[in-house]
Amino acid sequence: MGAAKAYASSGLKAASKRASTLTGSETAWIPSINDSKPSRPAPEGMTWIPGGQFWMGTADQRMADARPWHRVYVDSYWMDTTEVTNEQFAEFVKATRYVTVAERKPRAEDYPHAPPEKLGAGSVVFSPPDHPVELDNHFGWWNYISGANWHHPEGPG
């Protein structure tokens, strides 16, 4: 679900809970959607996504990597109307030499508290637990796997 849609569907109860941690000037701000129209007809197989402003992040002290809660503006853009297949993505990678984040070695300065041996290319992989887990802690069902990427979605091998 997109951020703007997530904001719109979050409901008044959640909004009032978040608003209780903000100042008067912050709660008075209401996100706006850019309703401008595209300057040209849609490319084949694409849809226009209007830009706009929304709240991103959290004020929750337990979620330091998602703080601070702040306003963001996103420009309008074109998006494919269907998912990109692995074959289409492979063609894109070949044509552009694109390297995904999961294929790049993370920089130590971006993760100052990470042990050096953990700074290898990889991605998180969904790992269904075999027992009940707390739903507010993603570590219960996601694991970082070195070498996991779009070529190897579950990791090497």
Helices and strands as residue ranges (DSSP letters): H 3-9, H 11-19, H 24-28, E 46-49, E 52-56, G 64-66, E 70-74, E 77-80, H 86-96, G 101-103, G 108-110, G 116-118, E 122-126, G 138-140, E 142-146
